[in-house]
Amino acid sequence: NWLAADEKIVNKLKIYLSSKIAVSACLLGDNCKYNGKNNYNEEIEHLLKDKEVYKICPEILTGLSIPRKPVEIKDNKVITQDNEDMTDIFLHGVDMAWEKLKDKNIDLAILKANSPTCGSKTIYDGTFSHTLVEGNGLFAKLLKDNKIMVISEKDIE
């Protein structure tokens, strides 16, 4: 167990030691978030110079519109605020993203924190009240299940 300050340094070292890294497209400036915006992170872009980067957004691979209704995970289902079940669509996007990456020998993934797709460690609780709970987004879980280390932008800030 690392102290919080040390953990951020260790995570930056993980990036430094990795050669092939999958990254949430929104963190690199793609306007692919549910609200049509991005989560550009200059520090991540800087840390990734000289790396082989695979920019990915499982949600966009499904053909979902930008913008689109926000979703959260509740009772293992991906739902909109008006309780529309989007699970199959999101799982299809995760499968498509995995197909693009599975043969690339990814060392590490840097995925958007709290996302129902990319969140690692915490995700929103399905009440649309901005309440975080312990858990992983669908894509983060798949990568972890396949022994790929996943961190978020919050792990290095």
C-alpha positions in Angstrom: 0.0 0.0 0.0 1.4 3.3 -1.1 0.8 6.7 0.4 -1.5 8.8 -1.8 1.4 11.1 -2.9 3.6 8.1 -3.7 0.8 6.3 -5.6 0.6 9.2 -8.1 4.4 8.9 -8.7 4.2 5.1 -9.1 1.4 5.5 -11.6 3.4 8.0 -13.6 6.2 5.4 -13.5 3.8 2.8 -14.9 3.2 5.1 -17.8 6.9 5.7 -18.3 7.6 1.9 -18.3 4.7 1.1 -20.7 5.1 1.1 -24.4 1.6 0.5 -25.7 -1.2 2.3 -23.9 -4.9 2.5 -24.5 -6.5 5.8 -23.6 -10.0 7.1 -23.4 -10.5 9.3 -26.4 -12.1 12.1 -24.4 -8.9 12.4 -22.3 -7.1 13.3 -25.5 -9.6 15.9 -26.5 -12.1 14.1 -28.7 -15.6 15.5 -28.2 -17.2 12.1 -27.5 -18.7 12.6 -24.0 -22.4 12.2 -23.5 -22.7 16.0 -23.5 -20.7 16.5 -26.6 -17.6 17.8 -24.8 -14.3 16.2 -23.8 -12.1 15.7 -20.8 -8.8 16.8 -22.3 -5.9 16.3 -20.0 -2.7 18.0 -20.9 -0.6 16.1 -18.4 -1.7 12.7 -19.9 -0.9 14.0 -23.4 2.5 15.0 -22.2 3.2 11.7 -20.4 2.2 9.8 -23.6 4.7 11.4 -25.9 7.0 8.7 -27.4 4.4 6.0 -26.6 2.3 3.9 -28.9 -1.2 5.2 -28.0 -4.5 3.5 -28.9 -7.2 6.1 -28.5 -10.6 4.4 -27.9 -14.2 5.2 -27.0 -16.4 2.1 -26.7 -19.5 4.3 -26.5 -18.8 5.9 -29.9 -18.0 2.6 -31.5 -21.7 1.6 -31.0 -22.8 4.5 -33.2 -24.5 6.4 -30.3 -25.1 10.0 -31.0 -23.1 13.0 -29.6 -24.6 14.4 -27.5 -26.7 11.5 -26.0 -28.5 10.8 -22.8 -26.2 10.2 -19.8 -26.2 6.7 -18.3 -25.2 5.1 -15.1 -24.9 1.5 -13.9 -27.6 0.3 -11.5 -28.2 -3.4 -10.6 -25.7 -4.4 -13.3 -27.6 -2.6 -16.0 -26.7 0.5 -17.9 -29.7 2.8 -17.7 -30.7 6.3 -18.6 -32.3 8.6 -16.1 -35.7 7.7 -17.4 -34.8 4.0 -16.9 -34.2 3.1 -20.5 -32.0 -0.1 -20.5 -28.9 0.5 -22.7 -26.9 -2.5 -21.4 -26.8 -4.4 -24.7 -25.7 -1.3 -26.7 -22.9 -0.5 -24.2 -21.8 -4.2 -24.0 -21.6 -4.2 -27.8 -19.4 -1.1 -27.8 -17.1 -2.8 -25.2 -16.9 -5.9 -27.4 -16.0 -3.8 -30.4 -13.3 -1.9 -28.4 -11.8 -5.1 -27.2 -11.7 -6.5 -30.8 -9.7 -3.4 -31.8 -7.2 -3.8 -28.9 -6.9 -7.4 -28.0 -4.0 -8.2 -30.3 -2.1 -5.0 -29.6 -0.3 -6.2 -26.5 -1.4 -3.2 -24.5 0.7 -2.7 -21.3 -1.7 -0.2 -19.6 -5.0 1.6 -20.1 -5.7 5.2 -18.9 -9.4 5.5 -18.8 -11.8 8.2 -17.8 -12.7 8.1 -14.0 -16.2 7.4 -12.9 -17.5 6.6 -16.4 -20.0 3.7 -16.7 -17.8 2.4 -19.5 -14.3 3.4 -18.5 -14.4 4.1 -14.8 -12.0 2.2 -12.6 -12.3 2.0 -8.8 -15.5 4.1 -8.7 -18.5 4.7 -10.8 -21.8 6.6 -10.3 -24.4 4.7 -8.4 -27.3 4.7 -10.8 -29.4 7.3 -9.0 -28.1 10.3 -11.1 -27.3 12.1 -7.9 -23.5 12.3 -8.6 -22.9 9.7 -5.8 -19.9 7.5 -6.4 -19.7 3.9 -5.4 -16.9 1.3 -5.6 -16.9 -0.4 -8.9 -15.7 -0.6 -12.5 -17.2 0.5 -15.8 -17.9 -2.2 -18.4 -14.7 -1.6 -20.4 -12.4 -1.2 -17.4 -13.7 -4.4 -16.0 -13.1 -6.3 -19.3 -9.5 -5.0 -19.5 -8.8 -5.9 -15.8 -10.3 -9.3 -16.4 -7.8 -9.7 -19.3 -4.9 -8.7 -17.0 -4.4 -5.2 -18.4 -3.6 -2.6 -15.7 -6.1 0.2 -15.7 -5.6 3.7 -14.1 -7.5 6.9 -14.5 -6.6 10.6 -14.8 -7.2 10.9 -11.1 -4.5 8.4 -10.4 -1.8 10.7 -11.7 -3.1 14.2 -10.9 
